[in-house]
Amino acid sequence: MTALQHLLALTAPLFLLVLVGYALIRWCRWDKAGADALTRFVFAVAVPTLLFRLMSGFSRLPPVDVRLLLAYFGGSLVVFGLARVAAYRLFRMDGAAQSVFGVGSVFSNNLLLGVPLAKTLLGEASLPVVSLVLVFNSFLLWTLVTVSVEWARNRTASLAGLIATAKGVIANPIVASIIIGTAYSYTGVPLPDMIDRTLELIGQAAVPLSLIALGMGLAEFGIREGLRESTAICAFKLLVHPAIVLLVAVALDLPPLETQAIVLLAALPVGANVYLMARQFDTLAGPVAGSLVLSTVVAAASAPLVLTAAVLLAAGGR
């Protein structure tokens, strides 16, 4: 119970920042243009700066166990399949809707919520793990849902569509900052003090601003349309996904920090990218939008519980 209380005390201010962002838009009537500008700053400047500065010292950090990719994405693939089956049997969804339902069950809000939570709860030592997942997350899961939807609709997957997905992921500021920072680390040249301090100051703004921006974004969505489907997505995302990832991590005997980091990422709420997927493929937009809000509210309590279980299991196994 002490571990849970500690995690709740650490996470409460983070989720309160999400509430601040939500309140500014929903109740204080802040202009949506301001929210969009803040989100662009977080996505294109603050978080990339934080990750670039961290990864610029990557070559001097302890090596990250690549088994974590198998644990996280292998577990995610299992959950995706289970969710697709559930979507068909429970809601009689067609193949495209099943695909979006499935990816909603595994696509976490790793950027706006994962980075702040990992840094606060697990320390900066966990951020290389988070960065590694971030690099592959969008590419693998966008590719997965694209192939799945196209196959369901046409029994074929468009090569042009997959190439466009790959280009979009590589051009993503988050992915680019991680790759460039890692490459710079192998030059062996330290960042000049003045530049390093400037980057540090910008990076310090990434955590609070990303959470406020998340809250502002959530104010756009409601939870009434397709509540049963939204609830089912949340159940898979917040319970089944972290449980499967934890089981795979334990089976692969991952070190405690890597285990805790990927389980924390799996326990996070549904990512906004899933809503973009739903809009792009013109299916399940209402339930997915509802799941963004609902899963974020529930994750305020469920994520610390799941991480506590992962901490205790990882510690008990060693």
Secondary structure, DSSP 8 states (H G I E B T S, - for coil): -HHHHHHHHHHHHHHHHHHHHHHHHHTS---HHHHHHHHHHIIIIIHHHHHHHHHTTGGGS----THHHHHHHHHHHHHHHHHHHHHHHHH---HHHHHHHHHHTT-B-IIIIIHHHHHHHT-GGGHHHHHHHHHHHHHHHHHHHHHHHHHHHHSS--HHHHHHHHHHHHT-HHHHHHHHHHHHHTTT----HHHHHHHHHHHHTHHHHHHHHHHHHHTT--S-TTHHHHHHHHHIIIIIHHHHHHHHHHHTT--HHHHHHHHHHHTS-B-HHHHHHHHHTTSSHHHHHHHHHHHHHHHHHHHHHHHHHHHHHHHHT-
